[in-house]
Amino acid sequence: MWISDLGWTSASTVCVSTRHGQVRLYDTRTGKRRPVTELTWDKEDVANTALAPVTDTQQVIVGTNTGTMGLWDFRAGQGYRGLVRKFGGSVGAVRDIATQPGAENQSWKFNL
């Protein structure tokens, strides 16, 4: 696995993005080294470069090497179905994503 970024979504769950386009959720309470769930982009050539957990413990924002960002929800299912929304407008790779605490009641706005 080629890990590009990770972030704790709660005290016992960690989300990992890989350069192979995977977004994986691990739960330390299971005692296993396997992901609980895995989400993937619809394109094979996408490499994840950055990840940021959202205030909802089941959602993360992931940036790619092609300048696309996506809001993922692990409750939506496996594979590509977990992609809630795509955000574009970046030129080049997304290297870092920062979220603001308390933004759960605001609409999604990104300064690109």
All heavy atoms as an XYZ file, in Angstrom:
867
protein
N       0.842     -1.167      0.000
C       0.000      0.000      0.000
C       0.894      1.239      0.000
O       1.897      1.284      0.683
C      -0.898     -0.030      1.238
C      -1.810      1.106      1.293
S      -3.018      1.162      2.630
C      -2.674     -0.157      3.675
N       0.506      2.237     -0.741
C       1.283      3.463     -0.881
C       0.489      4.591     -0.231
O      -0.284      5.299     -0.862
C       1.526      3.730     -2.351
C       2.488      4.804     -2.665
C       3.231      5.559     -1.807
C       2.823      5.276     -3.967
N       4.001      6.454     -2.479
C       3.776      6.304     -3.819
C       2.424      4.925     -5.244
C       4.309      6.977     -4.894
C       2.959      5.597     -6.299
C       3.898      6.608     -6.141
N       0.693      4.821      1.063
C      -0.075      5.794      1.830
C       0.419      7.198      1.523
O       1.611      7.478      1.590
C       0.016      5.508      3.337
C      -0.613      4.161      3.648
C      -0.644      6.616      4.135
C      -0.466      3.724      5.082
N      -0.510      8.087      1.199
C      -0.156      9.478      0.927
C      -0.549     10.408      2.072
O       0.085     11.433      2.270
C      -0.807      9.948     -0.374
O      -2.206      9.808     -0.284
N      -1.605     10.065      2.819
C      -2.034     10.905      3.936
C      -2.967     10.100      4.828
O      -3.558      9.112      4.390
C      -2.747     12.153      3.426
C      -2.723     13.318      4.415
O      -2.143     13.155      5.511
O      -3.266     14.376      4.087
N      -3.088     10.540      6.080
C      -4.035      9.899      6.995
C      -4.565     10.919      7.964
O      -3.975     11.967      8.169
C      -3.398      8.725      7.748
C      -2.279      9.000      8.746
C      -2.836      9.254     10.137
C      -1.352      7.819      8.791
N      -5.716     10.586      8.543
C      -6.328     11.477      9.520
C      -7.255     10.694     10.429
O      -7.953      9.784      9.989
N      -7.229     11.031     11.707
C      -8.114     10.382     12.677
C      -9.502     10.981     12.538
O      -9.683     12.189     12.650
C      -7.590     10.572     14.095
C      -6.358      9.777     14.349
C      -5.069     10.202     14.202
C      -6.293      8.422     14.770
N      -4.213      9.170     14.516
C      -4.936      8.070     14.866
C      -7.251      7.455     15.079
C      -4.508      6.805     15.253
C      -6.834      6.199     15.466
C      -5.475      5.883     15.544
N     -10.510     10.144     12.306
C     -11.884     10.618     12.198
C     -12.604     10.547     13.541
O     -13.615     11.210     13.727
C     -12.661      9.804     11.150
O     -12.605      8.427     11.493
C     -12.069     10.018      9.772
N     -12.115      9.732     14.452
C     -12.615      9.664     15.829
C     -11.487      9.103     16.692
O     -10.390      8.865     16.200
C     -13.874      8.792     15.915
O     -13.552      7.426     15.774
N     -11.771      8.847     17.954
C     -10.731      8.329     18.845
C     -10.296      6.919     18.473
O      -9.190      6.496     18.802
C     -11.235      8.345     20.281
N     -11.135      6.189     17.744
C     -10.795      4.798     17.422
C     -10.756      4.496     15.926
O     -10.473      3.375     15.532
C     -11.792      3.854     18.090
O     -13.090      4.122     17.616
N     -11.031      5.471     15.068
C     -11.012      5.216     13.631
C     -10.043      6.174     12.930
O      -9.972      7.352     13.264
C     -12.414      5.368     13.006
O     -12.913      6.667     13.281
C     -13.370      4.315     13.522
N      -9.325      5.630     11.974
C      -8.376      6.419     11.189
C      -8.674      6.182      9.712
O      -8.993      5.063      9.297
C      -6.911      6.059     11.535
C      -6.584      4.627     11.183
C      -5.945      7.009     10.862
N      -8.594      7.245      8.923
C      -8.824      7.167      7.486
C      -7.486      7.352      6.778
O      -6.694      8.210      7.149
C      -9.812      8.237      7.067
S     -10.211      8.140      5.326
N      -7.256      6.548      5.755
C      -5.999      6.563      5.017
C      -6.308      6.756      3.537
O      -7.210      6.116      3.003
C      -5.232      5.234      5.225
C      -4.005      5.165      4.348
C      -4.880      5.044      6.674
N      -5.578      7.636      2.867
C      -5.675      7.760      1.416
C      -4.398      7.201      0.805
O      -3.318      7.352      1.363
C      -5.894      9.215      0.995
O      -4.774      9.998      1.305
N      -4.544      6.542     -0.337
C      -3.394      5.922     -0.989
C      -3.184      6.518     -2.373
O      -4.096      7.093     -2.966
C      -3.574      4.393     -1.134
O      -4.570      4.130     -2.136
C      -3.987      3.761      0.179
N      -1.994      6.334     -2.891
C      -1.665      6.794     -4.243
C      -2.319      5.921     -5.311
O      -2.247      6.232     -6.496
C      -0.144      6.782     -4.449
C       0.584      7.781     -3.605
C       0.408      9.167     -4.137
N       1.177     10.104     -3.337
C       1.631     11.219     -3.785
N       1.420     11.575     -5.030
N       2.307     12.023     -3.004
N      -2.974      4.851     -4.899
C      -3.685      3.982     -5.834
C      -5.152      4.381     -5.958
O      -5.948      3.649     -6.532
C      -3.572      2.529     -5.399
C      -2.164      2.031     -5.372
N      -1.414      1.833     -6.506
C      -1.350      1.716     -4.333
C      -0.206      1.410     -6.176
N      -0.142      1.336     -4.863
N      -5.537      5.543     -5.387
C      -6.907      6.038     -5.501
C      -7.863      5.477     -4.472
O      -9.067      5.630     -4.607
N      -7.369      4.835     -3.429
C      -8.227      4.248     -2.416
C      -8.352      5.163     -1.202
O      -7.412      5.864     -0.847
C      -7.643      2.905     -1.943
C      -7.450      1.924     -3.062
C      -6.401      0.892     -2.722
O      -5.406      1.204     -2.085
N      -6.621     -0.329     -3.162
N      -9.521      5.129     -0.577
C      -9.762      5.808      0.692
C     -10.230      4.707      1.637
O     -11.289      4.128      1.444
C     -10.845      6.905      0.559
C     -11.023      7.626      1.878
C     -10.495      7.877     -0.554
N      -9.432      4.415      2.649
C      -9.709      3.285      3.536
C      -9.953      3.757      4.963
O      -9.283      4.654      5.448
C      -8.532      2.315      3.536
C      -8.318      1.651      2.207
C      -7.117      0.759      2.239
N      -7.110     -0.107      1.076
C      -6.203     -1.019      0.848
N      -5.207     -1.195      1.695
N      -6.267     -1.771     -0.223
N     -10.912      3.121      5.625
C     -11.236      3.418      7.011
C     -10.858      2.220      7.875
O     -11.295      1.099      7.614
C     -12.726      3.732      7.168
C     -13.181      4.143      8.563
C     -12.603      5.512      8.924
C     -14.703      4.164      8.651
N     -10.021      2.460      8.882
C      -9.592      1.426      9.818
C     -10.191      1.707     11.191
O     -10.285      2.861     11.599
C      -8.070      1.397      9.936
C      -7.361      0.926      8.695
C      -7.015      1.830      7.695
C      -7.029     -0.402      8.528
C      -6.362      1.412      6.553
C      -6.368     -0.838      7.383
C      -6.042      0.086      6.401
O      -5.392     -0.338      5.270
N     -10.575      0.650     11.900
C     -11.100      0.772     13.260
C     -10.180      0.001     14.191
O     -10.021     -1.216     14.058
C     -12.521      0.213     13.332
C     -13.237      0.565     14.615
O     -12.566      0.939     15.603
O     -14.476      0.477     14.631
N      -9.568      0.701     15.140
C      -8.610      0.053     16.043
C      -9.287     -0.900     17.018
O      -8.633     -1.780     17.561
C      -7.829      1.108     16.844
O      -8.746      1.906     17.595
C      -7.018      1.994     15.922
N     -10.591     -0.776     17.225
C     -11.304     -1.659     18.150
C     -11.452     -3.074     17.615
O     -11.682     -3.998     18.385
C     -12.688     -1.086     18.456
C     -12.621      0.243     19.194
C     -13.979      0.848     19.308
N     -14.429      1.211     17.957
C     -15.516      1.911     17.685
N     -16.288      2.320     18.656
N     -15.834      2.206     16.451
N     -11.322     -3.268     16.301
C     -11.486     -4.613     15.736
C     -10.270     -5.493     16.000
O     -10.382     -6.710     15.977
C     -11.728     -4.551     14.216
O     -10.573     -3.992     13.578
C     -12.962     -3.748     13.892
N      -9.106     -4.890     16.219
C      -7.896     -5.663     16.446
C      -7.313     -6.265     15.178
O      -6.387     -7.066     15.228
N      -7.839     -5.896     14.020
C      -7.361     -6.431     12.744
C      -6.610     -5.352     11.980
O      -6.798     -4.169     12.199
C      -8.532     -6.934     11.906
C      -9.287     -8.065     12.562
C     -10.432     -8.504     11.701
C     -11.205     -9.614     12.392
N     -12.368    -10.022     11.625
N      -5.769     -5.783     11.059
C      -5.003     -4.852     10.229
C      -5.675     -4.598      8.891
O      -5.069     -4.046      7.989
C      -3.604     -5.407      9.994
C      -2.786     -5.434     11.242
C      -1.414     -5.943     10.939
N      -0.504     -5.538     11.978
C       0.794     -5.641     11.888
N       1.334     -6.136     10.793
N       1.561     -5.258     12.871
N      -6.907     -4.998      8.748
C      -7.646     -4.796      7.504
C      -8.563     -3.590      7.638
O      -9.070     -3.298      8.712
C      -8.498     -6.026      7.212
C      -7.683     -7.241      6.944
C      -8.574     -8.371      6.486
N      -7.771     -9.572      6.402
C      -7.943    -10.631      7.139
N      -8.908    -10.666      8.030
N      -7.172    -11.679      7.000
N      -8.837     -2.922      6.510
C      -9.765     -1.793      6.583
C     -11.194     -2.270      6.830
O     -11.585     -3.345      6.379
C      -9.638     -1.126      5.214
C      -9.073     -2.153      4.318
C      -8.270     -3.083      5.171
N     -11.962     -1.453      7.525
C     -13.370     -1.748      7.753
C     -14.145     -1.540      6.460
O     -15.029     -2.315      6.110
C     -13.936     -0.839      8.868
C     -15.419     -1.041      9.056
C     -13.192     -1.061     10.159
N     -13.811     -0.486      5.730
C     -14.428     -0.206      4.440
C     -13.420      0.515      3.547
O     -12.462      1.110      4.031
C     -15.717      0.635      4.606
O     -16.362      0.756      3.348
C     -15.420      1.988      5.174
N     -13.668      0.433      2.241
C     -12.771      1.049      1.267
C     -13.585      1.704      0.166
O     -14.530      1.114     -0.346
C     -11.856     -0.007      0.656
C     -10.906      0.525     -0.379
C     -10.022     -0.557     -0.949
O      -9.427     -1.309     -0.167
O      -9.925     -0.639     -2.186
N     -13.217      2.922     -0.180
C     -13.860      3.660     -1.256
C     -12.818      3.954     -2.321
O     -11.643      4.149     -2.011
C     -14.446      4.972     -0.728
C     -15.416      4.838      0.450
C     -15.723      6.203      1.036
C     -16.685      4.144      0.030
N     -13.228      4.001     -3.588
C     -12.285      4.261     -4.679
C     -12.892      5.229     -5.681
O     -14.104      5.277     -5.864
C     -11.905      2.964     -5.421
O     -13.099      2.331     -5.889
C     -11.148      2.016     -4.528
N     -12.029      6.001     -6.343
C     -12.459      6.900     -7.407
C     -12.935      6.074     -8.588
O     -12.558      4.913     -8.750
C     -11.312      7.801     -7.848
C     -10.933      8.840     -6.843
C      -9.951      8.729     -5.901
C     -11.513     10.122     -6.654
N      -9.885      9.873     -5.152
C     -10.835     10.754     -5.590
C     -12.548     10.811     -7.292
C     -11.157     12.037     -5.156
C     -12.851     12.082     -6.863
C     -12.168     12.674     -5.803
N     -13.705      6.699     -9.486
C     -14.196      6.010    -10.671
C     -13.127      5.848    -11.737
O     -13.257      5.045    -12.638
C     -15.411      6.731    -11.253
C     -15.099      8.159    -11.672
O     -14.111      8.729    -11.170
O     -15.853      8.699    -12.497
N     -12.034      6.604    -11.637
C     -10.943      6.513    -12.609
C      -9.787      5.730    -12.004
O      -9.478      5.874    -10.834
C     -10.459      7.904    -13.000
C     -11.511      8.739    -13.669
C     -10.955     10.104    -13.975
C     -12.029     10.992    -14.584
N     -11.541     12.347    -14.811
N      -9.151      4.929    -12.818
C      -8.037      4.105    -12.349
C      -6.742      4.897    -12.158
O      -5.907      4.538    -11.368
C      -7.774      2.980    -13.353
C      -8.966      2.077    -13.556
C      -8.937      0.881    -12.654
O      -7.846      0.527    -12.188
O      -9.994      0.297    -12.416
N      -6.571      6.005    -12.891
C      -5.300      6.709    -12.892
C      -5.209      7.832    -11.848
O      -4.286      8.613    -11.863
C      -5.024      7.284    -14.281
C      -6.123      8.237    -14.749
O      -7.216      8.221    -14.153
O      -5.887      8.981    -15.706
N      -6.163      7.914    -10.925
C      -6.168      8.966     -9.912
C      -5.311      8.540     -8.729
O      -5.391      7.412     -8.258
C      -7.608      9.264     -9.443
C      -7.605     10.199     -8.258
C      -8.415      9.857    -10.580
N      -4.473      9.442     -8.266
C      -3.665      9.211     -7.070
C      -4.070     10.224     -6.011
O      -4.075     11.427     -6.272
C      -2.174      9.337     -7.387
N      -4.435      9.743     -4.836
C      -4.793     10.638     -3.736
C      -3.532     11.279     -3.171
O      -2.525     10.614     -2.986
C      -5.521      9.876     -2.641
C      -6.844      9.318     -3.105
O      -7.475      9.866     -3.976
N      -7.262      8.222     -2.524
N      -3.610     12.563     -2.875
C      -2.442     13.275     -2.367
C      -2.671     13.893     -0.994
O      -1.716     14.136     -0.268
C      -2.029     14.388     -3.342
O      -3.164     15.218     -3.607
C      -1.505     13.809     -4.638
N      -3.922     14.183     -0.616
C      -4.198     14.832      0.664
C      -5.549     14.377      1.200
O      -6.434     14.008      0.430
C      -4.194     16.346      0.507
N      -5.699     14.423      2.519
C      -6.931     13.989      3.167
C      -7.194     14.868      4.379
O      -6.251     15.251      5.075
C      -6.784     12.528      3.600
C      -7.933     11.915      4.366
C      -8.193     10.519      3.837
C      -7.623     11.840      5.834
N      -8.464     15.189      4.630
C      -8.834     15.957      5.816
C     -10.155     15.431      6.361
O     -11.143     15.386      5.630
C      -8.975     17.438      5.488
N     -10.184     14.995      7.615
C     -11.458     14.563      8.218
C     -12.391     15.755      8.387
O     -11.959     16.883      8.595
C     -11.050     14.013      9.583
C      -9.587     13.778      9.499
C      -9.061     14.755      8.504
N     -13.678     15.490      8.299
C     -14.717     16.494      8.487
C     -15.289     16.281      9.883
O     -15.064     15.248     10.502
C     -15.799     16.341      7.392
C     -16.877     17.392      7.508
C     -15.170     16.396      6.017
N     -16.039     17.233     10.399
C     -16.577     17.108     11.750
C     -17.484     15.894     11.901
O     -17.587     15.339     12.980
C     -17.355     18.376     12.139
O     -18.345     18.639     11.150
C     -16.415     19.557     12.271
N     -18.143     15.461     10.829
C     -18.896     14.214     10.851
C     -17.886     13.074     10.791
O     -17.063     13.021      9.889
C     -19.830     14.153      9.646
C     -20.707     12.915      9.620
O     -20.481     12.003     10.440
O     -21.615     12.859      8.793
N     -17.915     12.151     11.721
C     -16.880     11.113     11.809
C     -16.902     10.135     10.641
O     -15.973      9.359     10.489
C     -17.016     10.313     13.116
O     -18.310      9.685     13.143
C     -16.839     11.214     14.320
N     -17.907     10.175      9.820
C     -17.999      9.255      8.682
C     -17.673      9.918      7.347
O     -17.856      9.312      6.301
C     -19.410      8.651      8.616
C     -19.733      7.754      9.783
C     -18.892      6.492      9.788
O     -18.677      5.872      8.750
N     -18.400      6.119     10.947
N     -17.201     11.152      7.361
C     -16.907     11.856      6.120
C     -15.484     12.396      6.107
O     -14.961     12.805      7.142
C     -17.874     13.022      5.908
C     -19.291     12.592      5.645
C     -20.199     13.762      5.359
O     -19.903     14.893      5.714
N     -21.310     13.483      4.710
N     -14.872     12.390      4.911
C     -13.537     12.956      4.705
C     -13.506     13.673      3.361
O     -14.294     13.377      2.466
C     -12.424     11.882      4.739
C     -12.273     11.281      6.103
C     -12.673     10.811      3.699
N     -12.596     14.617      3.242
C     -12.344     15.293      1.970
C     -10.993     14.801      1.479
O     -10.022     14.805      2.226
C     -12.327     16.815      2.141
C     -13.675     17.296      2.667
C     -12.005     17.494      0.815
C     -13.691     18.759      3.029
N     -10.949     14.388      0.216
C      -9.727     13.836     -0.361
C      -9.357     14.632     -1.602
O     -10.216     14.928     -2.429
C      -9.922     12.347     -0.722
C      -8.676     11.783     -1.371
C     -10.288     11.534      0.513
N      -8.080     14.989     -1.727
C      -7.570     15.685     -2.896
C      -6.723     14.749     -3.740
O      -6.136     13.795     -3.227
N      -6.655     15.028     -5.037
C      -5.943     14.140     -5.959
C      -4.803     14.856     -6.671
O      -4.656     16.070     -6.581
C      -6.898     13.583     -7.032
O      -7.298     14.648     -7.891
C      -8.108     12.929     -6.413
N      -4.044     14.083     -7.425
C      -2.943     14.622     -8.210
C      -3.415     15.377     -9.444
O      -2.640     16.066    -10.081
C      -1.983     13.506     -8.619
C      -2.642     12.488     -9.528
O      -3.864     12.301     -9.501
N      -1.845     11.805    -10.312
N      -4.695     15.268     -9.786
C      -5.235     15.956    -10.956
C      -5.978     17.233    -10.599
O      -6.597     17.850    -11.464
C      -6.187     15.029    -11.730
O      -7.266     14.647    -10.862
C      -5.463     13.808    -12.251
N      -5.952     17.653     -9.329
C      -6.592     18.887     -8.913
C      -8.041     18.752     -8.516
O      -8.728     19.748     -8.328
N      -8.535     17.541     -8.377
C      -9.918     17.313     -7.967
C      -9.969     17.016     -6.477
O      -9.091     16.353     -5.945
C     -10.514     16.117     -8.734
O     -10.386     16.358    -10.126
C     -11.970     15.909     -8.394
N     -11.009     17.519     -5.821
C     -11.258     17.164     -4.428
C     -12.633     16.524     -4.360
O     -13.524     16.857     -5.137
C     -11.211     18.389     -3.518
C      -9.837     18.979     -3.392
S      -9.662     20.211     -2.088
C     -10.986     21.318     -2.381
N     -12.789     15.593     -3.420
C     -14.068     14.932     -3.276
C     -14.448     14.770     -1.821
O     -13.591     14.514     -0.971
N     -15.738     14.934     -1.528
C     -16.281     14.675     -0.207
C     -16.795     13.244     -0.203
O     -17.670     12.885     -0.983
C     -17.417     15.661      0.114
C     -18.170     15.422      1.417
C     -17.245     15.605      2.625
C     -19.371     16.349      1.512
N     -16.232     12.403      0.655
C     -16.571     10.981      0.729
C     -17.332     10.691      2.006
O     -17.029     11.238      3.061
C     -15.298     10.138      0.715
C     -14.539     10.212     -0.566
C     -13.589     11.136     -0.901
C     -14.663      9.350     -1.680
N     -13.125     10.884     -2.158
C     -13.758      9.795     -2.659
C     -15.445      8.240     -1.956
C     -13.614      9.162     -3.890
C     -15.303      7.608     -3.172
C     -14.403      8.069     -4.129
N     -18.307      9.793      1.922
C     -19.087      9.356      3.080
C     -19.023      7.839      3.147
O     -19.445      7.157      2.218
C     -20.535      9.830      2.957
C     -21.310      9.688      4.253
O     -20.983      8.794      5.064
O     -22.241     10.474      4.458
N     -18.487      7.317      4.240
C     -18.328      5.873      4.382
C     -19.656      5.145      4.578
O     -19.746      3.953      4.360
C     -17.380      5.544      5.538
C     -15.964      5.884      5.224
C     -15.378      7.006      5.768
C     -15.220      5.101      4.372
C     -14.066      7.333      5.479
C     -13.909      5.415      4.064
C     -13.337      6.539      4.624
N     -20.715      5.845      4.974
C     -22.022      5.215      5.150
C     -22.703      4.918      3.824
O     -23.636      4.121      3.765
C     -22.936      6.119      5.976
C     -22.452      6.313      7.388
C     -23.266      7.361      8.058
N     -22.915      8.653      7.454
C     -22.987      9.806      8.054
N     -23.421      9.871      9.289
N     -22.644     10.922      7.452
N     -22.257      5.552      2.743
C     -22.919      5.419      1.444
C     -22.607      4.111      0.738
O     -23.244      3.782     -0.247
C     -22.543      6.593      0.546
N     -21.636      3.357      1.201
C     -21.342      2.075      0.582
C     -19.929      1.963      0.063
O     -19.137      2.880      0.158
N     -19.645      0.817     -0.513
C     -18.319      0.504     -1.021
C     -18.104      1.109     -2.403
O     -19.044      1.444     -3.100
C     -18.140     -1.016     -1.110
C     -18.254     -1.731      0.217
C     -16.998     -1.595      1.041
O     -15.918     -1.449      0.518
N     -17.153     -1.626      2.354
N     -16.842      1.189     -2.790
C     -16.498      1.623     -4.138
C     -16.732      3.097     -4.390
O     -16.502      3.931     -3.534
N     -17.248      3.431     -5.574
C     -17.431      4.813     -6.009
C     -18.689      5.447     -5.423
O     -18.846      6.645     -5.424
C     -17.487      4.834     -7.537
C     -17.644      6.197     -8.135
C     -16.690      7.180     -7.938
C     -18.752      6.510     -8.906
C     -16.826      8.435     -8.491
C     -18.897      7.765     -9.467
C     -17.935      8.719     -9.252
O     -18.075      9.955     -9.798
N     -19.609      4.651     -4.890
C     -20.877      5.186     -4.391
C     -20.701      6.094     -3.179
O     -21.583      6.863     -2.847
C     -21.820      4.047     -4.035
C     -22.253      3.252     -5.240
C     -23.161      2.165     -4.801
N     -22.454      1.319     -3.842
C     -22.465      0.024     -3.842
N     -23.154     -0.622     -4.728
N     -21.806     -0.670     -2.939
N     -19.576      6.005     -2.492
C     -19.348      6.839     -1.325
C     -18.987      8.281     -1.646
O     -18.898      9.108     -0.755
N     -18.786      8.584     -2.917
C     -18.445      9.947     -3.316
C     -19.707     10.801     -3.293
O     -20.621     10.612     -4.080
C     -17.812      9.973     -4.702
C     -17.326     11.328     -5.192
C     -16.235     11.879     -4.277
C     -16.827     11.223     -6.609
N     -19.765     11.762     -2.376
C     -20.937     12.618     -2.223
C     -20.894     13.768     -3.215
O     -21.887     14.077     -3.862
C     -21.019     13.173     -0.777
C     -22.165     14.149     -0.624
C     -21.129     12.040      0.210
N     -19.718     14.385     -3.344
C     -19.594     15.561     -4.208
C     -18.157     15.742     -4.653
O     -17.240     15.505     -3.887
C     -20.055     16.788     -3.442
C     -20.087     18.038     -4.247
C     -20.745     19.150     -3.489
N     -20.650     20.357     -4.284
C     -20.932     21.543     -3.852
N     -21.338     21.710     -2.620
N     -20.823     22.594     -4.632
N     -17.979     16.203     -5.895
C     -16.654     16.546     -6.413
C     -16.498     18.058     -6.425
O     -17.444     18.784     -6.677
C     -16.488     16.041     -7.845
C     -16.167     14.599     -7.977
C     -15.896     14.299     -9.435
C     -15.608     12.853     -9.657
N     -15.350     12.554    -11.077
N     -15.274     18.498     -6.165
C     -14.937     19.917     -6.214
C     -13.769     20.073     -7.170
O     -12.771     19.373     -7.053
C     -14.527     20.441     -4.841
C     -15.568     20.244     -3.783
C     -15.503     19.168     -2.929
C     -16.609     21.137     -3.641
C     -16.455     18.972     -1.947
C     -17.568     20.962     -2.669
C     -17.495     19.873     -1.821
N     -13.865     20.978     -8.102
C     -12.787     21.213     -9.055
C     -12.244     22.621     -8.916
O     -12.598     23.363     -8.014
N     -11.391     22.989     -9.833
C     -10.881     24.343     -9.854
C      -9.431     24.474     -9.468
O      -8.850     25.534     -9.648
N      -8.839     23.436     -8.942
C      -7.424     23.507     -8.587
C      -6.574     23.294     -9.831
O      -6.942     22.535    -10.719
C      -7.062     22.431     -7.566
O      -7.772     22.632     -6.385
N      -5.446     23.958     -9.870
C      -4.490     23.757    -10.946
C      -3.342     22.950    -10.366
O      -2.666     23.402     -9.451
C      -3.996     25.105    -11.509
C      -2.955     24.873    -12.576
C      -5.154     25.912    -12.049
N      -3.142     21.761    -10.857
C      -2.109     20.892    -10.319
C      -2.622     20.067     -9.162
O      -3.812     20.044     -8.853
N      -1.729     19.399     -8.510
C      -2.092     18.483     -7.431
C      -2.530     19.223     -6.176
O      -2.017     20.292     -5.861
C      -0.905     17.582     -7.101
N      -3.471     18.631     -5.464
C      -3.896     19.152     -4.164
C      -2.918     18.584     -3.140
O      -2.863     17.384     -2.929
C      -5.341     18.728     -3.835
C      -5.734     19.212     -2.459
C      -6.299     19.235     -4.893
N      -2.138     19.432     -2.503
C      -1.099     18.983     -1.576
C      -1.541     18.983     -0.120
O      -0.998     18.264      0.697
C       0.138     19.862     -1.709
C       0.783     19.767     -3.054
C       1.508     18.466     -3.177
N       2.146     18.379     -4.481
C       2.367     17.261     -5.102
N       2.010     16.126     -4.554
N       2.948     17.248     -6.266
N      -2.533     19.819      0.219
C      -2.969     19.909      1.607
C      -4.407     20.392      1.641
O      -4.810     21.195      0.796
C      -2.068     20.856      2.391
C      -2.254     20.736      3.886
O      -2.698     19.684      4.348
O      -1.957     21.720      4.589
N      -5.164     19.919      2.609
C      -6.545     20.343      2.805
C      -6.707     20.678      4.281
O      -6.290     19.904      5.138
C      -7.545     19.238      2.412
C      -7.359     18.834      0.962
C      -8.976     19.694      2.679
C      -8.156     17.611      0.569
N      -7.303     21.811      4.567
C      -7.562     22.205      5.948
C      -9.048     22.484      6.111
O      -9.658     23.109      5.253
C      -6.746     23.439      6.316
N      -9.623     21.998      7.198
C     -11.026     22.256      7.487
C     -11.124     23.088      8.754
O     -10.203     23.108      9.565
C     -11.816     20.952      7.666
O     -11.227     20.191      8.729
C     -11.813     20.137      6.392
N     -12.230     23.751      8.915
C     -12.433     24.618     10.066
C     -13.404     23.949     11.028
O     -14.486     23.534     10.625
C     -13.000     25.950      9.605
C     -13.289     26.897     10.730
C     -13.829     28.214     10.209
O     -13.721     28.508      9.030
N     -14.412     28.993     11.083
N     -13.056     23.848     12.310
C     -13.994     23.277     13.281
C     -15.265     24.116     13.361
O     -15.220     25.336     13.263
C     -13.232     23.346     14.608
C     -11.811     23.511     14.233
C     -11.790     24.208     12.906
N     -16.387     23.437     13.490
C     -17.660     24.137     13.586
C     -18.260     24.509     12.254
O     -19.244     25.227     12.190
N     -17.707     24.011     11.158
C     -18.216     24.361      9.831
C     -19.319     23.425      9.365
O     -19.758     23.511      8.243
C     -17.065     24.343      8.823
N     -19.795     22.521     10.234
C     -20.787     21.538      9.800
C     -22.125     22.162      9.429
O     -22.887     21.590      8.673
C     -20.991     20.456     10.862
C     -21.594     20.962     12.156
C     -20.548     21.413     13.165
O     -19.365     21.418     12.869
O     -20.952     21.772     14.269
N     -22.423     23.353      9.931
C     -23.689     23.996      9.612
C     -23.574     24.971      8.450
O     -24.543     25.606      8.095
C     -24.220     24.730     10.849
C     -24.554     23.771     11.963
O     -24.974     22.653     11.707
N     -24.362     24.196     13.191
N     -22.406     25.091      7.869
C     -22.204     26.007      6.756
C     -22.156     25.233      5.459
O     -21.845     24.057      5.428
C     -20.896     26.770      6.936
C     -20.854     27.586      8.211
C     -19.487     28.219      8.421
O     -18.627     28.130      7.569
N     -19.307     28.840      9.556
N     -22.469     25.906      4.364
C     -22.339     25.265      3.064
C     -20.852     25.138      2.727
O     -20.013     25.886      3.232
C     -23.045     26.086      1.989
O     -22.481     27.362      1.893
N     -20.507     24.186      1.867
C     -19.106     23.937      1.539
C     -18.563     25.051      0.674
O     -19.062     25.332     -0.404
C     -18.971     22.595      0.814
C     -19.141     21.482      1.770
C     -20.259     20.725      1.944
C     -18.194     21.012      2.697
N     -20.050     19.827      2.941
C     -18.793     19.974      3.435
C     -16.899     21.384      3.022
C     -18.138     19.293      4.427
C     -16.246     20.690      4.018
C     -16.863     19.656      4.701
N     -17.523     25.694      1.161
C     -16.851     26.752      0.406
C     -15.350     26.513      0.510
O     -14.820     26.278      1.576
C     -17.187     28.124      0.973
C     -18.649     28.485      0.830
C     -18.921     29.832      1.405
C     -20.395     30.154      1.292
N     -20.744     31.421      1.903
N     -14.693     26.551     -0.621
C     -13.245     26.356     -0.664
C     -12.599     27.535     -1.332
O     -13.091     28.033     -2.345
C     -12.884     25.075     -1.432
C     -13.337     23.832     -0.748
C     -14.501     23.202     -1.154
C     -12.620     23.292      0.287
C     -14.921     22.044     -0.526
C     -13.034     22.142      0.917
C     -14.187     21.532      0.508
N     -11.511     27.995     -0.793
C     -10.705     29.019     -1.430
C      -9.609     28.337     -2.206
O      -8.706     27.748     -1.610
C     -10.110     29.967     -0.389
C     -11.181     30.741      0.340
O     -12.174     31.090     -0.260
N     -10.975     30.993      1.615
N      -9.691     28.367     -3.506
C      -8.707     27.671     -4.352
C      -7.782     28.672     -4.998
O      -8.087     29.776     -5.234
C      -9.407     26.841     -5.418
C     -10.368     25.796     -4.870
C     -11.105     25.148     -6.019
C      -9.625     24.770     -4.078
